[in-house]
Amino acid sequence: MSSMTTRSINSATAGSATRSAAQTAVAAFAAILLGSFLLYGVGFAQPQQIHDAAHDARHSFAFPCH
């Protein structure tokens, strides 16, 4: 392998690691934002609706709740 090829591969690897960290940060921020919205929204929902949504979600993941 020539030194030019080695430098190109190393540069590409370093660049993708930087983008990966930035993408991870954006994804983490989006997850926090979505989670906060869901918790805030649940605070204003009617209790029976909250129960029904949680109950259906448990069943959709085959999680026993009874």
C-alpha positions as CSV (number, residue, x, y, z in Angstrom):
1,M,0.0,0.0,0.0
2,S,1.4,3.4,-0.8
3,S,1.7,6.2,1.7
4,M,-0.9,8.3,-0.2
5,T,-3.5,5.5,0.2
6,T,-2.7,5.1,3.9
7,R,-3.2,8.9,4.5
8,S,-6.5,8.9,2.6
9,I,-7.8,6.0,4.6
10,N,-6.7,7.6,7.9
11,S,-8.2,11.0,7.0
12,A,-11.5,9.3,6.0
13,T,-11.6,7.4,9.3
14,A,-10.9,10.5,11.4
15,G,-13.6,12.5,9.5
16,S,-16.3,9.9,10.0
17,A,-15.5,9.7,13.7
18,T,-16.1,13.5,14.0
19,R,-19.4,13.2,12.1
20,S,-20.4,10.3,14.1
21,A,-20.0,12.2,17.4
22,A,-22.0,15.1,16.0
23,Q,-24.7,12.8,14.8
24,T,-24.8,11.1,18.2
25,A,-25.1,14.5,19.9
26,V,-28.0,15.5,17.6
27,A,-29.7,12.2,18.2
28,A,-29.3,12.5,22.0
29,F,-30.7,16.0,22.0
30,A,-33.7,14.9,19.8
31,A,-34.3,12.0,22.2
32,I,-34.2,14.3,25.3
33,L,-36.5,16.7,23.5
34,L,-39.0,14.0,22.5
35,G,-38.9,12.5,26.0
36,S,-39.5,15.8,27.6
37,F,-42.4,16.5,25.3
38,L,-43.9,13.1,26.1
39,L,-43.6,13.6,29.8
40,Y,-45.1,17.1,29.6
41,G,-47.9,15.9,27.4
42,V,-48.7,13.0,29.7
43,G,-49.0,15.5,32.5
44,F,-52.1,17.0,30.8
45,A,-53.7,13.9,29.6
46,Q,-56.7,12.3,31.3
47,P,-55.8,9.4,33.6
48,Q,-57.8,6.8,31.7
49,Q,-56.2,7.8,28.4
50,I,-52.7,7.4,30.0
51,H,-53.6,4.0,31.4
52,D,-55.0,2.8,28.0
53,A,-51.9,4.0,26.1
54,A,-49.5,2.4,28.5
55,H,-51.6,-0.8,28.6
56,D,-51.7,-1.1,24.8
57,A,-47.9,-0.3,24.6
58,R,-47.2,-3.1,27.1
59,H,-49.2,-5.6,25.1
60,S,-47.6,-4.6,21.8
61,F,-44.2,-5.5,23.2
62,A,-45.6,-8.8,24.6
63,F,-45.0,-7.6,28.2
64,P,-47.4,-9.1,30.7
65,C,-49.3,-6.5,32.7
66,H,-52.1,-8.5,34.3
